[in-house]
């Protein structure tokens, strides 16, 4: 009974996480439409770095334990990947909108599954390869290459998905030697250090209302990560990960209501295929975990 209660709480926390992250994406789109993306992401990562340092200071061993890593270069590269991915994805929000960007980005679990074999030596069976193929058919339906004048901006969420997938794979890799708290610390600090020179070069004055939105963005980023940490702490990842797809629903609603975006048929169909393939992949991973 205790496990069921924990899983239910984990599901609620993951749903709350997706709501907060969708709000964060909407705020990011608003800010970058009027301000430089490097500056916005820099301020966000400054706050993120302070947040992870505060979390580390409260943990066992304090900051000294959080700094200690057996894979420093990989940890730094993870931070670089994440901050670059955030910059690319936020630009995609402005150029393509929240709906289409998220519709393509949700392919990242399929990319993780496809790359987990060659990069981590994990077994990927024919069923998951079939699901990966279906998912990428969904991506092609959304992008529609060759059917119209293809915009290079359409590749941004796909590039972002690849980068986030590689970030996730490297997170699995460093988890063999470092704790989750160590990886979390290095992600925030390395990302903040890397983006700072670019953000300072492109510094510009923000309006007072935008500073208010910037503060809200920082708070939602911290709250979203805290909710996600709590979700994974109280429930198995395989039980709650499928609910992460709800972020597409909330982000699409924000795009429709607040930004006047349109939900095209090809985007809805493609996103449905990607989500179904991703959920099947997660289910197969859970089945394999039970078998082993």
SULJO-V445909 format. One record per backbone hydrogen bond with DSSP energy under -1.0 kcal/mol. CO is the residue of the C=O (numbers start at 0). NH is the residue of the N-H. E is the energy in kcal/mol with one decimal. If there is no record, write none. Layout:
BEGIN
[[CO/NH/E] [CO/NH/E]]
END
This chain:
BEGIN
[[0/4/-2.3] [1/5/-2.3] [2/6/-2.6] [3/7/-2.6] [4/8/-2.3] [5/9/-2.6] [6/10/-2.3] [7/11/-2.2] [8/12/-2.5] [9/13/-2.3] [10/14/-2.5] [11/15/-2.3] [12/16/-2.2] [13/17/-2.2] [14/18/-1.9] [15/19/-2.3] [16/20/-2.7] [17/21/-2.1] [18/22/-2.1] [19/23/-2.3] [20/24/-2.1] [21/25/-2.1] [22/26/-2.3] [23/27/-2.5] [24/28/-2.4] [25/29/-2.0] [26/30/-2.6] [27/31/-2.6] [28/32/-1.3] [30/33/-1.3] [30/34/-1.7] [35/39/-2.1] [36/40/-2.6] [37/41/-2.2] [38/42/-2.4] [39/43/-2.0] [40/44/-2.6] [41/45/-2.3] [42/46/-2.0] [43/47/-2.1] [44/48/-2.8] [45/49/-2.1] [46/50/-2.3] [47/51/-2.6] [48/52/-2.2] [49/53/-2.2] [50/54/-2.3] [51/55/-2.5] [52/56/-2.4] [53/57/-1.2] [58/61/-1.6] [60/64/-1.0] [61/65/-1.5] [62/66/-2.2] [63/67/-1.2] [70/74/-2.3] [71/75/-2.4] [72/76/-2.3] [73/77/-2.1] [74/78/-1.8] [75/79/-2.2] [76/80/-2.7] [77/81/-2.4] [78/82/-2.2] [79/83/-2.2] [80/84/-2.6] [81/85/-2.4] [82/86/-1.9] [83/87/-2.3] [84/88/-2.6] [85/89/-2.5] [86/90/-1.9] [87/91/-1.9] [88/92/-1.7] [89/93/-1.4] [90/94/-2.6] [91/95/-2.9] [91/96/-1.1] [96/100/-1.6] [97/101/-2.3] [98/102/-2.2] [99/103/-1.6] [100/104/-2.4] [101/105/-1.9] [103/106/-1.8] [104/107/-2.1] [106/110/-1.7] [107/111/-2.4] [108/112/-2.2] [109/113/-2.3] [110/114/-2.3] [111/115/-1.6] [114/118/-2.2] [115/119/-1.3] [115/121/-2.1] [116/120/-1.7] [124/128/-2.0] [125/129/-2.4] [126/130/-2.1] [127/131/-2.5] [128/132/-2.2] [129/133/-2.3] [130/134/-2.5] [131/135/-2.1] [132/136/-1.5] [133/137/-1.8] [134/138/-1.6] [135/139/-2.0] [136/140/-2.1] [137/141/-1.9] [138/142/-2.7] [139/143/-2.7] [143/146/-1.4] [150/153/-1.8] [151/154/-1.6] [152/155/-1.6] [154/158/-2.9] [155/159/-2.7] [156/160/-2.2] [157/161/-2.2] [158/162/-2.4] [159/163/-2.6] [160/164/-2.3] [161/165/-2.4] [162/166/-2.3] [163/167/-2.3] [164/168/-2.4] [165/169/-2.6] [166/170/-1.8] [167/171/-1.9] [168/172/-2.1] [169/173/-2.8] [170/174/-1.4] [172/175/-1.4] [173/176/-1.8] [173/177/-3.4] [178/182/-2.0] [179/183/-2.5] [180/184/-2.0] [181/185/-2.3] [182/186/-2.1] [183/187/-1.8] [184/188/-2.4] [185/189/-2.2] [186/190/-1.7] [187/191/-2.0] [188/192/-2.4] [189/193/-2.3] [190/194/-2.1] [191/195/-1.4] [194/198/-2.5] [195/199/-2.7] [196/200/-1.9] [197/201/-1.5] [199/202/-1.3] [206/210/-1.9] [207/211/-1.6] [208/212/-2.1] [209/213/-2.6] [210/214/-2.3] [211/215/-2.0] [212/216/-2.5] [213/217/-2.2] [214/218/-2.1] [215/219/-2.7] [216/220/-2.1] [217/221/-2.1] [218/222/-2.8] [219/223/-3.0] [220/224/-2.1] [221/225/-2.3] [222/226/-2.7] [223/227/-2.2] [224/228/-2.5] [225/229/-2.4] [226/230/-2.4] [227/231/-2.3] [228/232/-1.3] [229/233/-1.4] [230/234/-1.1] [235/239/-1.2] [236/240/-2.6] [239/242/-1.3] [240/243/-2.2] [241/244/-1.4] [242/245/-1.6] [243/246/-1.6] [244/247/-1.4] [245/249/-2.3] [246/250/-2.8] [247/251/-2.2] [248/252/-2.1] [249/253/-2.3] [250/254/-2.5] [251/255/-2.6] [252/256/-2.7] [253/257/-2.4] [253/258/-1.0] [254/260/-2.7] [263/267/-2.3] [264/268/-2.7] [265/269/-2.5] [266/270/-2.6] [267/271/-2.0] [268/272/-2.0] [269/273/-2.4] [270/274/-2.8] [271/275/-2.4] [272/276/-2.5] [273/277/-2.6] [274/278/-2.6] [275/279/-2.1] [276/280/-2.2] [277/281/-2.4] [278/282/-2.2] [279/283/-2.5] [280/284/-2.2] [281/285/-1.9] [282/286/-2.3] [283/287/-2.6] [284/288/-2.1] [285/289/-2.0] [286/290/-2.0] [287/291/-2.0]]
END
